[in-house]
Amino acid sequence: MNQAEFLTAEESADVEAALLSSQEKFLTRLTISSLRLLGRIAADSAVNLEDLTHQQVIAWIEKDSKIKREQGIEAAVLKW
């Protein structure tokens, strides 16, 4: 898994094989990806995941967004 990949192909296949509705599969993929992203944000913020605040999440996403605007999408972590 590369550093900007938040859901592996194997994880996605496991979710697809699960006995879930389409909406539940989407939420499961989103949850796995979000957990991985929050782990990245916590590490970059030098805090434990459990101690991460919503303000730190907002600040991290603002910073990544600024990098994307100033340096291009390839320099940012989030590619969307």
C-alpha positions as CSV (number, residue, x, y, z in Angstrom):
1,M,0.0,0.0,0.0
2,N,1.5,3.4,-1.0
3,Q,1.4,6.3,1.4
4,A,-1.7,7.9,-0.1
5,E,-3.7,4.6,-0.4
6,F,-6.3,4.4,2.3
7,L,-8.0,1.2,1.3
8,T,-6.1,-1.7,-0.2
9,A,-7.4,-3.9,-3.0
10,E,-7.6,-6.8,-0.6
11,E,-9.6,-4.8,1.9
12,S,-12.0,-3.6,-0.8
13,A,-12.4,-7.2,-2.0
14,D,-13.2,-8.3,1.5
15,V,-15.8,-5.6,1.9
16,E,-17.3,-6.5,-1.5
17,A,-17.6,-10.2,-0.4
18,A,-19.3,-9.2,2.9
19,L,-23.0,-9.9,3.3
20,L,-23.8,-6.2,3.3
21,S,-26.1,-3.9,1.3
22,S,-24.5,-1.4,-1.2
23,Q,-24.9,1.4,1.3
24,E,-23.3,-0.7,4.1
25,K,-20.4,-1.6,1.9
26,F,-19.8,2.1,1.0
27,L,-19.9,3.0,4.7
28,T,-17.5,0.2,5.6
29,R,-15.0,1.3,2.9
30,L,-15.4,4.9,4.1
31,T,-14.8,3.9,7.7
32,I,-11.7,1.8,7.0
33,S,-10.3,4.7,4.9
34,S,-11.2,7.2,7.5
35,L,-9.5,5.2,10.2
36,R,-6.3,5.0,8.1
37,L,-6.4,8.8,7.4
38,L,-7.0,9.6,11.0
39,G,-4.0,7.5,11.9
40,R,-1.9,9.5,9.4
41,I,-3.2,12.8,10.8
42,A,-2.4,11.7,14.4
43,A,1.1,10.7,13.4
44,D,1.7,13.9,11.5
45,S,0.4,15.8,14.6
46,A,2.5,13.8,17.0
47,V,-0.5,12.7,19.1
48,N,-2.1,9.4,19.9
49,L,-5.1,8.6,17.7
50,E,-7.3,8.7,20.8
51,D,-6.2,12.2,21.6
52,L,-6.8,13.6,18.1
53,T,-9.2,16.5,18.2
54,H,-11.6,17.8,15.5
55,Q,-9.6,21.0,15.4
56,Q,-6.4,19.0,14.5
57,V,-8.2,17.2,11.8
58,I,-9.5,20.4,10.3
59,A,-6.1,22.0,10.5
60,W,-4.4,19.0,8.8
61,I,-6.9,19.0,6.0
62,E,-6.5,22.8,5.5
63,K,-2.8,22.3,5.4
64,D,-3.0,19.5,2.8
65,S,-5.5,21.5,0.8
66,K,-3.1,24.5,0.7
67,I,-0.2,22.2,-0.4
68,K,-2.5,20.9,-3.2
69,R,-3.3,24.5,-4.3
70,E,0.3,25.7,-4.1
71,Q,2.3,22.7,-5.2
72,G,-0.1,20.6,-7.2
73,I,-2.2,17.5,-6.4
74,E,0.8,15.2,-6.5
75,A,2.4,17.0,-3.5
76,A,-0.7,16.5,-1.4
77,V,-1.7,13.5,0.6
78,L,-5.4,13.6,-0.4
79,K,-5.8,13.4,-4.2
80,W,-9.4,14.4,-4.4
